[in-house]
Every structure is written in C-alpha cells, then in structure tokens.
C-alpha cells in the first residue's frame, strides 16, 4: 500500500522510510477505528456550527471613504496608491 501511494504521489522512499510510513499509517488507521467505538446513536449530525444558516444582509449601496481619507494613515503612499515593500523579485 505504501509503495502504491508513493507511486501515485510520484514519491520514492527507501526501505527504512517505507517501514516508518507503514507504521505511521497503521497508527492513523487504528485511531480512526477507535472512533468507531463511540456511541453516536442519538447524536444529530452537525451541519452548521451555529443554529443560523444563510444569514444574508441586504445588498445596499453605502457610503465609503474617499481616496484621500483611505491614504491619510498609510505610512507610505503616493497620490493614488499604498506603497509596500517589493515581495516578488523579477
């Protein structure tokens, strides 16, 4: 199974690494099987974390700040844009 998964993922492992991965997979499978022991007979499925769902607000046009107001607290800016450090080098 480890060899098949490695092949599908286009990975290669030594024999020692395969044994280590096999042991880890067995631990994971044992953990999941342990969860089968929990009695969930009278437990309803959790579909949403809160009791509400699809609470949409009305799509109403509201005022916004001007470009000048938006840029006034920026540490670096020109007349149109925020200036940030270069992240991607060409």
C-alpha positions as a printed Julia matrix, in Angstrom:
90×3 Matrix{Float64}:
   0.0    0.0     0.0
   2.85   2.4     0.85
   4.52   1.66   -2.49
   1.25   2.26   -4.36
   0.59   5.56   -2.54
   4.17   6.68   -3.17
   3.79   5.84   -6.84
   0.54   7.78   -7.11
   2.15  10.77   -5.39
   5.27  10.42   -7.55
   7.46   9.93   -4.48
  10.23   7.46   -3.8
  11.25   6.12   -0.41
  13.96   3.86    0.93
  13.0    0.59    2.62
  13.51   2.2     6.05
  11.32   5.16    5.13
   8.62   2.8     3.81
   8.6    0.9     7.11
   8.33   4.15    9.06
   5.48   5.37    6.85
   3.75   1.99    7.17
   3.92   2.24   10.99
   2.53   5.79   10.89
  -0.33   4.74    8.59
  -1.18   1.84   10.91
  -1.34   4.26   13.86
  -3.66   6.57   11.9
  -5.94   3.71   10.88
  -6.06   2.45   14.48
  -7.04   5.95   15.65
  -9.88   6.18   13.12
 -11.08   2.69   14.05
 -11.05   3.72   17.72
 -13.57   6.45   16.86
 -15.98   3.73   15.67
 -16.35   2.7    19.33
 -18.06   5.97   20.25
 -21.83   5.65   20.63
 -23.43   8.19   18.29
 -26.89   6.62   18.2
 -28.83   9.66   19.46
 -26.49  12.38   18.19
 -27.73  14.53   15.35
 -25.27  15.37   12.59
 -23.6   18.76   12.9
 -24.35  20.68    9.74
 -23.58  24.2    10.97
 -21.63  25.42   13.98
 -24.34  27.93   14.79
 -28.08  27.47   14.66
 -28.45  30.01   11.89
 -27.67  29.49    8.27
 -27.56  31.7     5.2
 -27.93  34.94    7.1
 -27.57  37.33    4.19
 -27.52  41.06    4.67
 -29.36  43.31    2.28
 -27.18  44.35   -0.64
 -27.46  48.08   -0.12
 -25.09  50.68   -1.53
 -23.49  52.54    1.35
 -21.05  55.39    1.55
 -17.34  54.74    1.62
 -14.26  56.75    2.36
 -12.56  58.86   -0.24
  -9.15  58.02   -1.65
  -7.6   60.81    0.42
  -9.22  59.5     3.63
  -8.06  55.96    2.89
  -4.46  57.05    2.31
  -4.18  59.52    5.19
  -3.0   56.94    7.77
  -0.77  54.96    5.4
   2.9   55.09    6.32
   3.91  55.24    2.64
   1.76  56.27   -0.28
   1.69  58.43   -3.37
  -1.34  60.36   -4.54
  -3.15  57.22   -5.75
  -1.79  54.05   -4.09
  -0.42  52.49   -0.92
   3.31  51.81   -1.26
   4.55  48.47    0.11
   7.93  46.72    0.03
   8.67  44.61   -3.04
   7.89  40.95   -2.37
   8.48  39.3    -5.75
  11.76  39.95   -7.49
  11.95  39.61  -11.28
